[in-house]
Each structure stands twice: as structure tokens, then as C-alpha cells.
């Protein structure tokens, strides 16, 4: 498995925001979103460490931290990801997969991690790559995250939320692109349209540390 980064920190977003977590970041992604803040991990020349699922599990267990976030890039593209998920769950840790919405979740629902899945809004430039069938596979512990880069993204997010009844299916977050839209604009939209059970979430790690700092 192509690991470009592994570290311990706090979850900066999601349902366990503020809790300690182990992060395993894998190389490579099938999308190039306009606002990507980890583009360096997707470059061909990006250095990486070849690690087996056993190597990663041993690292995670040595930290003593129960939350594990598998991220990227796109972690579901890693050939041995199902094996890694199996061994992490068997070891009793809580596994979260950060996935971009363009990879089918069908093969990953039997032995299930928690999914935090993006829906790529128009400003991302990648909306056409979304696999909408994934919406039907989400359950109450999962999250759909709408990374919002402009006010024009907001009506589309509302349309998707209502079409798939997401607030009755899973957690739903608006996450503003850092420096591209003011959070108050999202709050005003939520108020105007009475978007109950939708949450605004700021990327906590970009407030605590420099927004460009790695390993946090």
C-alpha cells in the first residue's frame, strides 16, 4: 500500500471532530478537484512508503488511539484496502474512510467502516464523476460532506440533500472551502431554506495550525 503520510492528531472535521485520531494517507486520486488541499499526495513524483496492511495495523495499535481515518488521495483505490479494513475492525478500532464519492461503496459494505463521503459540487469541477447509487448505501453512522466553494454550490447541495432524503439517512455537513466562501454565507442559506439537521463545519485543523501545514 502506498502510504505518503501517517500521524496522530485530532479529527479536524466529521462526527468525531476534536477527538484523537490516527491518520493514514495514501497516494493517488482519480479526481482533481479545484480546491484540493492535498494535491501533493496525488503527484506521480510524490514519495511514498510501501507498507502492508499488517505494517499499518501495527502502527495504529502502537499509538493506543481508537479512531483511525484512512484518507488520501482516494483510499478506496488501494488494492489491499479491504484487507486493511478487516484487520483494523478485528483489532477493535473505529475505522473511518474519507472517500470522494466517485468510487462505488458496494464492495465495502459487508464488513463496514464508517464512510465520510464527499459530494462534489459544481465549483469542484468533478460533479460529473459522482456515483449517485452510493447515496442508497449510506447508513446512520455515515456522513455526506458538501465541500462548498461558492454560493452557487449551495442550491445544488440542497437539491441533493432533498432528493436522497439525506438528513434522515446519515449525517450531513456543509464544509466551506478555506478562503473561498465566508461561513456566514452558508449559515444564511441554511436559515433561509430551513435546512434542519444539516451542520456547518469548519476545518478545525486549519484554525489550530497553519492551513498548509502537513501531518496535523
Secondary structure, DSSP 8 states (H G I E B T S, - for coil): -EEEEEEEEE--SSTTTTSEEEEEEES--S---TT-S-GGGGSTT---EE--HHHHHHHHHHHT--EEEEESS-GGGSTTHHHHHHHHHHTT-EEEEEE-SSS--GGGTTTT-EEEEE---GGGT-GGG--GGGGGG--TT-EEEEEE-SHHHHHHHHHHHHHTTGGGTSEEEEEE-TTTS-HHHHHHHHHHTT-TTEEE---THHHHS-TT-S--
